[in-house]
Amino acid sequence: MSKLTSGKNNGMYGKKHTQESKEKMSINSKGKTAGEKNGMYGKSGNNAINGKKIEMYDEHLNLIQVFNAKTAVL
């Protein structure tokens, strides 16, 4: 799917947003993820992204390693 809309196939290819469009997008997005609207609001420990653990298994389902999800992304 990404190849269908990448490069020259993308509707924004070679174009730039005007300053007016950027300002409208900024105004529209303000406050949408603040406080309780934020998906991570009030989450900690195993409920937080940095608290989740990733378990790595081999093909025989033997546990190889357990590591923090935030570390896995870095």
All heavy atoms as TSV, in Angstrom:
chain	resi	resn	atom	element	x	y	z
A	1	MET	N	N	0.820	-1.199	0.000
A	1	MET	CA	C	0.000	0.000	0.000
A	1	MET	C	C	0.859	1.256	0.000
A	1	MET	O	O	0.525	2.218	-0.648
A	1	MET	CB	C	-0.929	-0.029	1.218
A	1	MET	CG	C	-1.885	1.116	1.296
A	1	MET	SD	S	-3.088	0.989	-0.002
A	1	MET	CE	C	-4.266	2.167	0.474
A	2	SER	N	N	1.981	1.258	0.728
A	2	SER	CA	C	2.789	2.464	0.804
A	2	SER	C	C	3.399	2.818	-0.554
A	2	SER	O	O	3.605	3.985	-0.856
A	2	SER	CB	C	3.886	2.312	1.845
A	2	SER	OG	O	4.762	1.270	1.481
A	3	LYS	N	N	3.691	1.822	-1.386
A	3	LYS	CA	C	4.249	2.109	-2.705
A	3	LYS	C	C	3.226	2.804	-3.603
A	3	LYS	O	O	3.582	3.552	-4.494
A	3	LYS	CB	C	4.744	0.829	-3.372
A	3	LYS	CG	C	6.012	0.301	-2.769
A	3	LYS	CD	C	6.535	-0.877	-3.553
A	3	LYS	CE	C	7.851	-1.339	-2.978
A	3	LYS	NZ	N	8.468	-2.399	-3.765
A	4	LEU	N	N	1.949	2.549	-3.347
A	4	LEU	CA	C	0.898	3.171	-4.156
A	4	LEU	C	C	0.812	4.672	-3.910
A	4	LEU	O	O	0.340	5.417	-4.766
A	4	LEU	CB	C	-0.460	2.528	-3.842
A	4	LEU	CG	C	-0.618	1.059	-4.233
A	4	LEU	CD1	C	-1.956	0.531	-3.746
A	4	LEU	CD2	C	-0.514	0.905	-5.739
A	5	THR	N	N	1.230	5.117	-2.726
A	5	THR	CA	C	1.106	6.532	-2.388
A	5	THR	C	C	2.449	7.169	-2.041
A	5	THR	O	O	2.500	8.174	-1.348
A	5	THR	CB	C	0.152	6.716	-1.202
A	5	THR	OG1	O	0.637	5.951	-0.098
A	5	THR	CG2	C	-1.255	6.294	-1.560
A	6	SER	N	N	3.540	6.603	-2.493
A	6	SER	CA	C	4.839	7.186	-2.195
A	6	SER	C	C	5.436	7.819	-3.448
A	6	SER	O	O	5.065	7.498	-4.572
A	6	SER	CB	C	5.790	6.130	-1.638
A	6	SER	OG	O	6.041	5.132	-2.599
A	7	GLY	N	N	6.357	8.749	-3.218
A	7	GLY	CA	C	7.025	9.421	-4.330
A	7	GLY	C	C	6.062	10.174	-5.213
A	7	GLY	O	O	5.190	10.897	-4.738
A	8	LYS	N	N	6.193	10.009	-6.501
A	8	LYS	CA	C	5.370	10.753	-7.459
A	8	LYS	C	C	3.896	10.383	-7.385
A	8	LYS	O	O	3.043	11.125	-7.870
A	8	LYS	CB	C	5.894	10.529	-8.874
A	8	LYS	CG	C	7.243	11.160	-9.106
A	8	LYS	CD	C	7.724	10.960	-10.535
A	8	LYS	CE	C	9.075	11.617	-10.714
A	8	LYS	NZ	N	9.597	11.467	-12.074
A	9	ASN	N	N	3.580	9.252	-6.778
A	9	ASN	CA	C	2.174	8.841	-6.647
A	9	ASN	C	C	1.466	9.539	-5.494
A	9	ASN	O	O	0.259	9.415	-5.341
A	9	ASN	CB	C	2.086	7.332	-6.446
A	9	ASN	CG	C	2.557	6.582	-7.660
A	9	ASN	OD1	O	2.364	7.016	-8.793
A	9	ASN	ND2	N	3.191	5.453	-7.441
A	10	ASN	N	N	2.211	10.263	-4.664
A	10	ASN	CA	C	1.619	10.956	-3.532
A	10	ASN	C	C	1.041	12.281	-4.002
A	10	ASN	O	O	1.681	13.019	-4.754
A	10	ASN	CB	C	2.690	11.196	-2.457
A	10	ASN	CG	C	2.107	11.747	-1.191
A	10	ASN	OD1	O	1.423	12.755	-1.214
A	10	ASN	ND2	N	2.385	11.094	-0.086
A	11	GLY	N	N	-0.154	12.593	-3.548
A	11	GLY	CA	C	-0.814	13.824	-3.952
A	11	GLY	C	C	-0.070	15.085	-3.551
A	11	GLY	O	O	-0.239	16.139	-4.169
A	12	MET	N	N	0.765	15.007	-2.520
A	12	MET	CA	C	1.532	16.168	-2.072
A	12	MET	C	C	2.948	16.188	-2.644
A	12	MET	O	O	3.740	17.059	-2.302
A	12	MET	CB	C	1.609	16.192	-0.538
A	12	MET	CG	C	0.362	16.693	0.156
A	12	MET	SD	S	-0.062	18.400	-0.266
A	12	MET	CE	C	1.282	19.297	0.499
A	13	TYR	N	N	3.278	15.256	-3.517
A	13	TYR	CA	C	4.636	15.168	-4.069
A	13	TYR	C	C	5.011	16.473	-4.768
A	13	TYR	O	O	4.293	16.971	-5.630
A	13	TYR	CB	C	4.737	14.014	-5.063
A	13	TYR	CG	C	6.114	13.840	-5.652
A	13	TYR	CD1	C	7.128	13.243	-4.918
A	13	TYR	CD2	C	6.416	14.280	-6.933
A	13	TYR	CE1	C	8.405	13.079	-5.442
A	13	TYR	CE2	C	7.682	14.122	-7.473
A	13	TYR	CZ	C	8.665	13.524	-6.725
A	13	TYR	OH	O	9.928	13.363	-7.236
A	14	GLY	N	N	6.128	17.074	-4.330
A	14	GLY	CA	C	6.611	18.303	-4.940
A	14	GLY	C	C	5.868	19.553	-4.506
A	14	GLY	O	O	6.136	20.639	-4.992
A	15	LYS	N	N	4.914	19.422	-3.588
A	15	LYS	CA	C	4.140	20.570	-3.122
A	15	LYS	C	C	4.515	20.881	-1.682
A	15	LYS	O	O	5.085	20.053	-0.983
A	15	LYS	CB	C	2.641	20.273	-3.197
A	15	LYS	CG	C	2.147	19.967	-4.591
A	15	LYS	CD	C	0.674	19.623	-4.568
A	15	LYS	CE	C	0.196	19.209	-5.953
A	15	LYS	NZ	N	-1.205	18.785	-5.919
A	16	LYS	N	N	4.158	22.071	-1.232
A	16	LYS	CA	C	4.383	22.471	0.149
A	16	LYS	C	C	3.105	23.084	0.690
A	16	LYS	O	O	2.343	23.716	-0.058
A	16	LYS	CB	C	5.513	23.497	0.244
A	16	LYS	CG	C	6.867	22.946	-0.112
A	16	LYS	CD	C	7.934	24.010	0.097
A	16	LYS	CE	C	9.308	23.447	-0.214
A	16	LYS	NZ	N	10.366	24.436	0.010
A	17	HIS	N	N	2.878	22.906	1.997
A	17	HIS	CA	C	1.742	23.567	2.631
A	17	HIS	C	C	2.030	25.058	2.724
A	17	HIS	O	O	3.154	25.458	3.024
A	17	HIS	CB	C	1.515	23.018	4.049
A	17	HIS	CG	C	0.994	21.618	4.069
A	17	HIS	ND1	N	-0.253	21.274	3.619
A	17	HIS	CD2	C	1.560	20.473	4.497
A	17	HIS	CE1	C	-0.434	19.975	3.771
A	17	HIS	NE2	N	0.652	19.466	4.293
A	18	THR	N	N	1.002	25.879	2.494
A	18	THR	CA	C	1.168	27.319	2.646
A	18	THR	C	C	1.232	27.645	4.135
A	18	THR	O	O	0.812	26.846	4.983
A	18	THR	CB	C	-0.019	28.081	2.028
A	18	THR	OG1	O	-1.205	27.740	2.743
A	18	THR	CG2	C	-0.184	27.761	0.547
A	19	GLN	N	N	1.735	28.818	4.461
A	19	GLN	CA	C	1.794	29.239	5.867
A	19	GLN	C	C	0.383	29.282	6.446
A	19	GLN	O	O	0.165	28.896	7.592
A	19	GLN	CB	C	2.473	30.605	5.986
A	19	GLN	CG	C	2.773	31.010	7.410
A	19	GLN	CD	C	3.692	30.035	8.131
A	19	GLN	OE1	O	4.601	29.474	7.540
A	19	GLN	NE2	N	3.434	29.825	9.403
A	20	GLU	N	N	-0.589	29.723	5.663
A	20	GLU	CA	C	-1.984	29.772	6.115
A	20	GLU	C	C	-2.488	28.368	6.448
A	20	GLU	O	O	-3.132	28.159	7.479
A	20	GLU	CB	C	-2.870	30.398	5.033
A	20	GLU	CG	C	-4.321	30.494	5.423
A	20	GLU	CD	C	-5.205	31.033	4.305
A	20	GLU	OE1	O	-4.692	31.263	3.182
A	20	GLU	OE2	O	-6.401	31.196	4.557
A	21	SER	N	N	-2.176	27.383	5.615
A	21	SER	CA	C	-2.594	26.005	5.873
A	21	SER	C	C	-1.934	25.468	7.133
A	21	SER	O	O	-2.577	24.790	7.940
A	21	SER	CB	C	-2.230	25.105	4.693
A	21	SER	OG	O	-2.975	25.454	3.559
A	22	LYS	N	N	-0.659	25.764	7.312
A	22	LYS	CA	C	0.055	25.313	8.510
A	22	LYS	C	C	-0.579	25.882	9.770
A	22	LYS	O	O	-0.741	25.184	10.771
A	22	LYS	CB	C	1.529	25.723	8.443
A	22	LYS	CG	C	2.321	24.974	7.399
A	22	LYS	CD	C	3.763	25.501	7.389
A	22	LYS	CE	C	4.568	24.930	6.256
A	22	LYS	NZ	N	5.947	25.479	6.244
A	23	GLU	N	N	-0.957	27.177	9.722
A	23	GLU	CA	C	-1.589	27.819	10.869
A	23	GLU	C	C	-2.952	27.191	11.169
A	23	GLU	O	O	-3.298	26.963	12.324
A	23	GLU	CB	C	-1.710	29.317	10.632
A	23	GLU	CG	C	-0.365	30.019	10.669
A	23	GLU	CD	C	-0.426	31.464	10.189
A	23	GLU	OE1	O	-1.540	31.982	9.946
A	23	GLU	OE2	O	0.658	32.067	10.050
A	24	LYS	N	N	-3.734	26.896	10.130
A	24	LYS	CA	C	-5.043	26.259	10.316
A	24	LYS	C	C	-4.882	24.871	10.931
A	24	LYS	O	O	-5.626	24.491	11.836
A	24	LYS	CB	C	-5.784	26.137	8.980
A	24	LYS	CG	C	-6.348	27.430	8.469
A	24	LYS	CD	C	-7.078	27.211	7.147
A	24	LYS	CE	C	-7.654	28.480	6.589
A	24	LYS	NZ	N	-8.360	28.248	5.317
A	25	MET	N	N	-3.900	24.097	10.446
A	25	MET	CA	C	-3.671	22.757	11.000
A	25	MET	C	C	-3.228	22.842	12.454
A	25	MET	O	O	-3.643	22.037	13.298
A	25	MET	CB	C	-2.633	22.003	10.165
A	25	MET	CG	C	-3.138	21.602	8.804
A	25	MET	SD	S	-1.990	20.598	7.851
A	25	MET	CE	C	-0.792	21.810	7.327
A	26	SER	N	N	-2.409	23.836	12.766
A	26	SER	CA	C	-1.936	24.012	14.129
A	26	SER	C	C	-3.088	24.340	15.070
A	26	SER	O	O	-3.220	23.748	16.140
A	26	SER	CB	C	-0.886	25.120	14.172
A	26	SER	OG	O	-0.495	25.379	15.489
A	27	ILE	N	N	-3.927	25.281	14.671
A	27	ILE	CA	C	-5.090	25.667	15.479
A	27	ILE	C	C	-6.018	24.477	15.671
A	27	ILE	O	O	-6.519	24.229	16.775
A	27	ILE	CB	C	-5.838	26.855	14.826
A	27	ILE	CG1	C	-4.975	28.117	14.912
A	27	ILE	CG2	C	-7.197	27.068	15.460
A	27	ILE	CD1	C	-5.467	29.267	14.042
A	28	ASN	N	N	-6.245	23.724	14.612
A	28	ASN	CA	C	-7.155	22.580	14.667
A	28	ASN	C	C	-6.640	21.481	15.593
A	28	ASN	O	O	-7.418	20.772	16.232
A	28	ASN	CB	C	-7.371	22.013	13.267
A	28	ASN	CG	C	-8.427	20.942	13.236
A	28	ASN	OD1	O	-9.460	21.077	13.881
A	28	ASN	ND2	N	-8.165	19.879	12.511
A	29	SER	N	N	-5.327	21.327	15.718
A	29	SER	CA	C	-4.792	20.223	16.514
A	29	SER	C	C	-4.558	20.590	17.975
A	29	SER	O	O	-4.383	19.707	18.811
A	29	SER	CB	C	-3.489	19.719	15.902
A	29	SER	OG	O	-2.488	20.706	16.017
A	30	LYS	N	N	-4.565	21.864	18.309
A	30	LYS	CA	C	-4.283	22.287	19.680
A	30	LYS	C	C	-5.315	21.724	20.657
A	30	LYS	O	O	-6.510	21.804	20.434
A	30	LYS	CB	C	-4.247	23.804	19.779
A	30	LYS	CG	C	-2.994	24.399	19.174
A	30	LYS	CD	C	-2.811	25.821	19.607
A	30	LYS	CE	C	-1.699	26.558	18.956
A	30	LYS	NZ	N	-0.536	25.912	18.528
A	31	GLY	N	N	-4.827	21.142	21.737
A	31	GLY	CA	C	-5.691	20.656	22.797
A	31	GLY	C	C	-6.316	19.290	22.562
A	31	GLY	O	O	-6.981	18.757	23.425
A	32	LYS	N	N	-6.106	18.698	21.405
A	32	LYS	CA	C	-6.734	17.411	21.106
A	32	LYS	C	C	-6.099	16.262	21.882
A	32	LYS	O	O	-6.729	15.229	22.066
A	32	LYS	CB	C	-6.707	17.121	19.609
A	32	LYS	CG	C	-7.646	18.023	18.845
A	32	LYS	CD	C	-7.908	17.528	17.456
A	32	LYS	CE	C	-8.965	18.403	16.810
A	32	LYS	NZ	N	-9.409	17.896	15.548
A	33	THR	N	N	-4.851	16.428	22.312
A	33	THR	CA	C	-4.197	15.349	23.060
A	33	THR	C	C	-3.658	15.861	24.390
A	33	THR	O	O	-2.699	15.322	24.926
A	33	THR	CB	C	-3.049	14.730	22.242
A	33	THR	OG1	O	-2.123	15.756	21.902
A	33	THR	CG2	C	-3.577	14.050	20.995
A	34	ALA	N	N	-4.279	16.898	24.938
A	34	ALA	CA	C	-3.824	17.457	26.204
A	34	ALA	C	C	-4.564	16.809	27.368
A	34	ALA	O	O	-5.747	16.480	27.275
A	34	ALA	CB	C	-4.056	18.963	26.222
A	35	GLY	N	N	-3.850	16.595	28.463
A	35	GLY	CA	C	-4.460	16.083	29.688
A	35	GLY	C	C	-5.159	14.757	29.503
A	35	GLY	O	O	-4.569	13.802	28.995
A	36	GLU	N	N	-6.405	14.684	29.902
A	36	GLU	CA	C	-7.165	13.432	29.851
A	36	GLU	C	C	-7.398	12.929	28.429
A	36	GLU	O	O	-7.717	11.765	28.231
A	36	GLU	CB	C	-8.500	13.600	30.575
A	36	GLU	CG	C	-8.343	13.787	32.069
A	36	GLU	CD	C	-9.671	13.953	32.785
A	36	GLU	OE1	O	-10.729	13.917	32.119
A	36	GLU	OE2	O	-9.635	14.107	34.011
A	37	LYS	N	N	-7.251	13.771	27.446
A	37	LYS	CA	C	-7.433	13.363	26.050
A	37	LYS	C	C	-6.218	12.618	25.513
A	37	LYS	O	O	-6.285	11.998	24.464
A	37	LYS	CB	C	-7.709	14.588	25.171
A	37	LYS	CG	C	-9.023	15.273	25.497
A	37	LYS	CD	C	-9.202	16.500	24.642
A	37	LYS	CE	C	-10.477	17.241	25.009
A	37	LYS	NZ	N	-10.610	18.483	24.250
A	38	ASN	N	N	-5.103	12.703	26.235
A	38	ASN	CA	C	-3.891	12.017	25.814
A	38	ASN	C	C	-4.025	10.532	26.108
A	38	ASN	O	O	-4.439	10.128	27.193
A	38	ASN	CB	C	-2.688	12.596	26.564
A	38	ASN	CG	C	-1.381	12.062	26.060
A	38	ASN	OD1	O	-1.189	10.850	26.012
A	38	ASN	ND2	N	-0.485	12.946	25.698
A	39	GLY	N	N	-3.675	9.691	25.157
A	39	GLY	CA	C	-3.808	8.244	25.303
A	39	GLY	C	C	-2.980	7.661	26.433
A	39	GLY	O	O	-3.295	6.593	26.954
A	40	MET	N	N	-1.933	8.347	26.859
A	40	MET	CA	C	-1.087	7.858	27.947
A	40	MET	C	C	-1.421	8.513	29.287
A	40	MET	O	O	-0.781	8.240	30.291
A	40	MET	CB	C	0.393	8.110	27.620
A	40	MET	CG	C	0.916	7.263	26.489
A	40	MET	SD	S	0.726	5.494	26.789
A	40	MET	CE	C	1.836	5.256	28.140
A	41	TYR	N	N	-2.443	9.369	29.344
A	41	TYR	CA	C	-2.804	10.075	30.566
A	41	TYR	C	C	-3.141	9.094	31.690
A	41	TYR	O	O	-3.967	8.204	31.525
A	41	TYR	CB	C	-4.003	10.995	30.320
A	41	TYR	CG	C	-4.435	11.774	31.540
A	41	TYR	CD1	C	-3.755	12.911	31.912
A	41	TYR	CD2	C	-5.510	11.357	32.309
A	41	TYR	CE1	C	-4.129	13.643	33.022
A	41	TYR	CE2	C	-5.900	12.076	33.425
A	41	TYR	CZ	C	-5.203	13.212	33.780
A	41	TYR	OH	O	-5.577	13.936	34.886
A	42	GLY	N	N	-2.458	9.238	32.799
A	42	GLY	CA	C	-2.731	8.419	33.980
A	42	GLY	C	C	-2.195	7.001	33.916
A	42	GLY	O	O	-2.413	6.218	34.826
A	43	LYS	N	N	-1.507	6.640	32.856
A	43	LYS	CA	C	-0.986	5.287	32.734
A	43	LYS	C	C	0.430	5.226	33.291
A	43	LYS	O	O	1.227	6.130	33.083
A	43	LYS	CB	C	-0.989	4.822	31.280
A	43	LYS	CG	C	-2.388	4.670	30.728
A	43	LYS	CD	C	-2.371	4.106	29.339
A	43	LYS	CE	C	-3.807	3.937	28.837
A	43	LYS	NZ	N	-3.833	3.426	27.481
A	44	SER	N	N	0.699	4.148	33.992
A	44	SER	CA	C	2.047	3.947	34.517
A	44	SER	C	C	2.272	2.450	34.668
A	44	SER	O	O	1.347	1.652	34.518
A	44	SER	CB	C	2.213	4.651	35.863
A	44	SER	OG	O	1.313	4.098	36.804
A	45	GLY	N	N	3.498	2.080	34.979
A	45	GLY	CA	C	3.806	0.662	35.155
A	45	GLY	C	C	3.566	-0.126	33.891
A	45	GLY	O	O	3.970	0.288	32.810
A	46	ASN	N	N	2.887	-1.272	33.988
A	46	ASN	CA	C	2.652	-2.131	32.823
A	46	ASN	C	C	1.680	-1.526	31.824
A	46	ASN	O	O	1.602	-1.967	30.685
A	46	ASN	CB	C	2.142	-3.500	33.261
A	46	ASN	CG	C	3.225	-4.330	33.886
A	46	ASN	OD1	O	4.404	-4.115	33.625
A	46	ASN	ND2	N	2.842	-5.269	34.723
A	47	ASN	N	N	0.930	-0.506	32.226
A	47	ASN	CA	C	-0.003	0.142	31.300
A	47	ASN	C	C	0.663	1.205	30.444
A	47	ASN	O	O	0.118	1.649	29.463
A	47	ASN	CB	C	-1.157	0.781	32.077
A	47	ASN	CG	C	-2.007	-0.248	32.762
A	47	ASN	OD1	O	-2.203	-1.340	32.241
A	47	ASN	ND2	N	-2.503	0.065	33.937
A	48	ALA	N	N	1.863	1.621	30.822
A	48	ALA	CA	C	2.591	2.641	30.064
A	48	ALA	C	C	3.492	1.972	29.043
A	48	ALA	O	O	3.980	0.869	29.262
A	48	ALA	CB	C	3.419	3.500	31.016
A	49	ILE	N	N	3.729	2.651	27.937
A	49	ILE	CA	C	4.560	2.084	26.876
A	49	ILE	C	C	5.950	1.762	27.393
A	49	ILE	O	O	6.548	0.771	27.029
A	49	ILE	CB	C	4.635	3.020	25.641
A	49	ILE	CG1	C	5.399	2.374	24.493
A	49	ILE	CG2	C	5.272	4.336	25.995
A	49	ILE	CD1	C	4.666	1.293	23.780
A	50	ASN	N	N	6.461	2.607	28.300
A	50	ASN	CA	C	7.797	2.360	28.809
A	50	ASN	C	C	7.797	1.321	29.923
A	50	ASN	O	O	8.840	0.986	30.445
A	50	ASN	CB	C	8.468	3.653	29.280
A	50	ASN	CG	C	7.680	4.337	30.363
A	50	ASN	OD1	O	6.607	3.899	30.739
A	50	ASN	ND2	N	8.197	5.440	30.863
A	51	GLY	N	N	6.621	0.809	30.278
A	51	GLY	CA	C	6.544	-0.204	31.311
A	51	GLY	C	C	6.245	-1.591	30.759
A	51	GLY	O	O	6.309	-2.574	31.469
A	52	LYS	N	N	5.892	-1.672	29.504
A	52	LYS	CA	C	5.548	-2.954	28.901
A	52	LYS	C	C	6.797	-3.759	28.596
A	52	LYS	O	O	7.829	-3.215	28.224
A	52	LYS	CB	C	4.722	-2.753	27.632
A	52	LYS	CG	C	3.356	-2.185	27.919
A	52	LYS	CD	C	2.503	-2.131	26.685
A	52	LYS	CE	C	1.137	-1.584	27.063
A	52	LYS	NZ	N	0.262	-1.530	25.924
A	53	LYS	N	N	6.681	-5.042	28.713
A	53	LYS	CA	C	7.809	-5.928	28.460
A	53	LYS	C	C	7.586	-6.700	27.165
A	53	LYS	O	O	6.472	-7.082	26.829
A	53	LYS	CB	C	7.982	-6.924	29.612
A	53	LYS	CG	C	8.167	-6.287	30.963
A	53	LYS	CD	C	9.465	-5.512	31.028
A	53	LYS	CE	C	9.622	-4.864	32.388
A	53	LYS	NZ	N	10.604	-3.820	32.404
A	54	ILE	N	N	8.653	-6.910	26.442
A	54	ILE	CA	C	8.638	-7.699	25.216
A	54	ILE	C	C	9.349	-9.007	25.523
A	54	ILE	O	O	10.441	-9.006	26.086
A	54	ILE	CB	C	9.377	-6.983	24.072
A	54	ILE	CG1	C	8.793	-5.593	23.817
A	54	ILE	CG2	C	9.397	-7.838	22.809
A	54	ILE	CD1	C	7.414	-5.608	23.227
A	55	GLU	N	N	8.726	-10.099	25.167
A	55	GLU	CA	C	9.332	-11.416	25.372
A	55	GLU	C	C	9.742	-11.992	24.025
A	55	GLU	O	O	8.954	-12.018	23.093
A	55	GLU	CB	C	8.346	-12.344	26.069
A	55	GLU	CG	C	7.964	-11.867	27.456
A	55	GLU	CD	C	6.911	-12.740	28.104
A	55	GLU	OE1	O	6.276	-13.565	27.416
A	55	GLU	OE2	O	6.714	-12.589	29.322
A	56	MET	N	N	10.985	-12.434	23.919
A	56	MET	CA	C	11.506	-12.997	22.681
A	56	MET	C	C	11.645	-14.508	22.853
A	56	MET	O	O	12.256	-14.971	23.814
A	56	MET	CB	C	12.870	-12.388	22.348
A	56	MET	CG	C	13.445	-12.881	21.044
A	56	MET	SD	S	15.120	-12.276	20.730
A	56	MET	CE	C	14.871	-10.537	20.662
A	57	TYR	N	N	11.049	-15.266	21.934
A	57	TYR	CA	C	11.084	-16.733	21.986
A	57	TYR	C	C	11.771	-17.278	20.745
A	57	TYR	O	O	11.720	-16.673	19.678
A	57	TYR	CB	C	9.657	-17.294	22.043
A	57	TYR	CG	C	8.927	-16.966	23.320
A	57	TYR	CD1	C	8.163	-15.822	23.433
A	57	TYR	CD2	C	9.001	-17.828	24.415
A	57	TYR	CE1	C	7.485	-15.516	24.607
A	57	TYR	CE2	C	8.325	-17.535	25.587
A	57	TYR	CZ	C	7.572	-16.378	25.678
A	57	TYR	OH	O	6.905	-16.099	26.846
A	58	ASP	N	N	12.367	-18.463	20.874
A	58	ASP	CA	C	12.941	-19.116	19.698
A	58	ASP	C	C	11.860	-19.954	19.020
A	58	ASP	O	O	10.694	-19.945	19.430
A	58	ASP	CB	C	14.174	-19.956	20.058
A	58	ASP	CG	C	13.863	-21.139	20.955
A	58	ASP	OD1	O	12.669	-21.486	21.131
A	58	ASP	OD2	O	14.815	-21.725	21.486
A	59	GLU	N	N	12.222	-20.670	17.963
A	59	GLU	CA	C	11.241	-21.449	17.200
A	59	GLU	C	C	10.628	-22.604	17.993
A	59	GLU	O	O	9.589	-23.138	17.628
A	59	GLU	CB	C	11.851	-21.978	15.892
A	59	GLU	CG	C	13.004	-22.945	16.073
A	59	GLU	CD	C	14.355	-22.259	16.216
A	59	GLU	OE1	O	14.433	-21.027	16.267
A	59	GLU	OE2	O	15.346	-23.000	16.292
A	60	HIS	N	N	11.255	-22.964	19.119
A	60	HIS	CA	C	10.727	-24.043	19.977
A	60	HIS	C	C	9.964	-23.477	21.168
A	60	HIS	O	O	9.659	-24.189	22.111
A	60	HIS	CB	C	11.866	-24.941	20.455
A	60	HIS	CG	C	12.650	-25.543	19.337
A	60	HIS	ND1	N	12.132	-26.490	18.490
A	60	HIS	CD2	C	13.912	-25.304	18.908
A	60	HIS	CE1	C	13.043	-26.827	17.594
A	60	HIS	NE2	N	14.151	-26.107	17.814
A	61	LEU	N	N	9.644	-22.177	21.106
A	61	LEU	CA	C	8.919	-21.445	22.144
A	61	LEU	C	C	9.658	-21.398	23.485
A	61	LEU	O	O	9.044	-21.310	24.539
A	61	LEU	CB	C	7.502	-22.022	22.322
A	61	LEU	CG	C	6.610	-21.972	21.079
A	61	LEU	CD1	C	5.238	-22.557	21.375
A	61	LEU	CD2	C	6.471	-20.545	20.559
A	62	ASN	N	N	10.985	-21.427	23.424
A	62	ASN	CA	C	11.794	-21.232	24.617
A	62	ASN	C	C	12.066	-19.737	24.762
A	62	ASN	O	O	12.440	-19.071	23.806
A	62	ASN	CB	C	13.132	-21.987	24.509
A	62	ASN	CG	C	12.928	-23.482	24.421
A	62	ASN	OD1	O	12.127	-24.050	25.154
A	62	ASN	ND2	N	13.635	-24.126	23.516
A	63	LEU	N	N	11.869	-19.226	25.956
A	63	LEU	CA	C	12.100	-17.815	26.210
A	63	LEU	C	C	13.585	-17.495	26.064
A	63	LEU	O	O	14.429	-18.138	26.681
A	63	LEU	CB	C	11.624	-17.446	27.619
A	63	LEU	CG	C	11.756	-15.990	28.020
A	63	LEU	CD1	C	10.891	-15.113	27.128
A	63	LEU	CD2	C	11.369	-15.813	29.473
A	64	ILE	N	N	13.891	-16.520	25.223
A	64	ILE	CA	C	15.273	-16.125	24.999
A	64	ILE	C	C	15.621	-14.897	25.830
A	64	ILE	O	O	16.621	-14.862	26.520
A	64	ILE	CB	C	15.530	-15.802	23.513
A	64	ILE	CG1	C	15.274	-17.031	22.656
A	64	ILE	CG2	C	16.935	-15.264	23.295
A	64	ILE	CD1	C	15.332	-16.746	21.176
A	65	GLN	N	N	14.754	-13.881	25.750
A	65	GLN	CA	C	15.063	-12.620	26.399
A	65	GLN	C	C	13.784	-11.853	26.685
A	65	GLN	O	O	12.807	-11.951	25.945
A	65	GLN	CB	C	15.967	-11.799	25.474
A	65	GLN	CG	C	16.454	-10.501	26.046
A	65	GLN	CD	C	17.346	-9.753	25.065
A	65	GLN	OE1	O	17.536	-10.177	23.932
A	65	GLN	NE2	N	17.885	-8.643	25.497
A	66	VAL	N	N	13.784	-11.069	27.758
A	66	VAL	CA	C	12.698	-10.158	28.086
A	66	VAL	C	C	13.308	-8.771	28.186
A	66	VAL	O	O	14.332	-8.583	28.836
A	66	VAL	CB	C	12.035	-10.534	29.431
A	66	VAL	CG1	C	10.950	-9.540	29.784
A	66	VAL	CG2	C	11.473	-11.944	29.374
A	67	PHE	N	N	12.712	-7.790	27.492
A	67	PHE	CA	C	13.244	-6.436	27.568
A	67	PHE	C	C	12.109	-5.428	27.529
A	67	PHE	O	O	10.980	-5.743	27.178
A	67	PHE	CB	C	14.277	-6.159	26.475
A	67	PHE	CG	C	13.859	-6.579	25.094
A	67	PHE	CD1	C	13.231	-5.709	24.242
A	67	PHE	CD2	C	14.121	-7.869	24.655
A	67	PHE	CE1	C	12.857	-6.107	22.974
A	67	PHE	CE2	C	13.763	-8.273	23.381
A	67	PHE	CZ	C	13.118	-7.386	22.542
A	68	ASN	N	N	12.426	-4.210	27.914
A	68	ASN	CA	C	11.473	-3.132	27.982
A	68	ASN	C	C	11.060	-2.700	26.580
A	68	ASN	O	O	11.907	-2.559	25.696
A	68	ASN	CB	C	12.128	-1.957	28.743
A	68	ASN	CG	C	11.180	-0.832	29.005
A	68	ASN	OD1	O	10.712	-0.202	28.080
A	68	ASN	ND2	N	10.905	-0.597	30.257
A	69	ALA	N	N	9.774	-2.443	26.353
A	69	ALA	CA	C	9.267	-2.069	25.032
A	69	ALA	C	C	9.892	-0.768	24.542
A	69	ALA	O	O	10.180	-0.624	23.360
A	69	ALA	CB	C	7.749	-1.938	25.057
A	70	LYS	N	N	10.125	0.173	25.431
A	70	LYS	CA	C	10.724	1.439	25.022
A	70	LYS	C	C	12.141	1.217	24.525
A	70	LYS	O	O	12.564	1.810	23.556
A	70	LYS	CB	C	10.729	2.402	26.204
A	70	LYS	CG	C	11.161	3.794	25.840
A	70	LYS	CD	C	11.005	4.736	27.017
A	70	LYS	CE	C	11.341	6.147	26.631
A	70	LYS	NZ	N	11.188	7.059	27.765
A	71	THR	N	N	12.876	0.341	25.162
A	71	THR	CA	C	14.224	0.024	24.738
A	71	THR	C	C	14.217	-0.655	23.375
A	71	THR	O	O	15.094	-0.424	22.551
A	71	THR	CB	C	14.906	-0.921	25.754
A	71	THR	OG1	O	14.808	-0.323	27.044
A	71	THR	CG2	C	16.344	-1.164	25.421
A	72	ALA	N	N	13.201	-1.481	23.115
A	72	ALA	CA	C	13.119	-2.216	21.855
A	72	ALA	C	C	12.964	-1.286	20.662
A	72	ALA	O	O	13.421	-1.564	19.569
A	72	ALA	CB	C	11.955	-3.198	21.894
A	73	VAL	N	N	12.337	-0.135	20.863
A	73	VAL	CA	C	12.092	0.800	19.781
A	73	VAL	C	C	13.338	1.593	19.460
A	73	VAL	O	O	13.562	1.989	18.330
A	73	VAL	CB	C	10.939	1.758	20.162
A	73	VAL	CG1	C	10.705	2.789	19.082
A	73	VAL	CG2	C	9.679	0.981	20.434
A	74	LEU	N	N	14.158	1.833	20.444
A	74	LEU	CA	C	15.361	2.660	20.251
A	74	LEU	C	C	16.340	1.965	19.429
A	74	LEU	O	O	16.830	1.389	18.841
A	74	LEU	CB	C	15.997	3.030	21.594
A	74	LEU	CG	C	15.070	3.824	22.494
A	74	LEU	CD1	C	15.741	4.032	23.848
A	74	LEU	CD2	C	14.739	5.168	21.890
